[in-house]
Amino acid sequence: MSARSGKRIVPVLLVAVLVALLLHLGVSREAPGLGASLRSLLHILGIGSASADPLHDFVVAQIRLPRALLACCAGAALGLAGGVMQAAFRNPLAAPDIIGTAAGAALGGSLRSEEHTSELQSHSDLVCRLL
């Protein structure tokens, strides 16, 4: 990829992330919908006029927006971690499953899951004895 095409793709990717963020804020089975979510977002940012429903402001500001921003941060962190791994191994094809870290992560998750399950079992045994 040339430097010139790299300069063109960054704004396109940023627009795609912003569109995905706005769709995440507004597309749901429950209220508020896309229009009400955008009005609430503009009201929260201090750009728009007063929002019609303070409940919509609460849902957008306290539930949907933090979730969306956390998803963006997590995606950026995973992308950065992948880039660091590829740079460390000096291999553009380096991936967790090729290097072996995916298997180690799966083992750690399995052990933690088993530990958590046995912990829940002991708690449920205690509750059953108390009853």
TORSEVO-201392 format. One record per residue (C-alpha): x, y, z. Coordinates in steps of 0.1 Angstrom, whole numbers, plus 5000, padded with zeros to 4 digits. Layout:
<pts>
XYZ...
</pts>
This chain:
<pts>
500050005000501450344990501650635014499150824992496450554995497150525032496350895036493050845018491950545038492250705073489450955068487250685053487850465083487150745107483850815090482950445091483650435128481550745134478650605114478850275133478950465166475850665157474050355145474850185178473450475197470150485178469250135165467549935192464349745198463549985226463150355227464750595219465050545182467650685159466151035157465551075194469050935202470651185178468651475194469651355229473351325218473351675205471651795237474251615258477051775238475452115242474952165204471152115200468152255217466552095248465651735244461951635245462451355269464951345298464650965299466050945264468951165275469650935304469550625282471950775257474250935282474450665308473850345289474450355252477250615249479550465275479050115259479850255224482950435236484150135255483749925224485750175203488550175230488549795232488749765194491550015192493449835220493049505202494249655170497249815187498049485204498049305171500249575155502749545184502849175181503449195144506149445150507749245178507948935157508749135125506148925108503049085091501248755093501748705131498448615147497648485181496648135168499948105149502148225178500348015204498948285226495348195217495747845231497247985263494348235267491847955261493447745288493448045312489848115305488947745310490747725343489048045355485647915344486147595362487347775393484248005391481947705386483347525416483047845436479347885426478847515435480147565470478047875475474947685463475747395486475947645515472647795506470947455503472347355538470947675553467447605539
</pts>
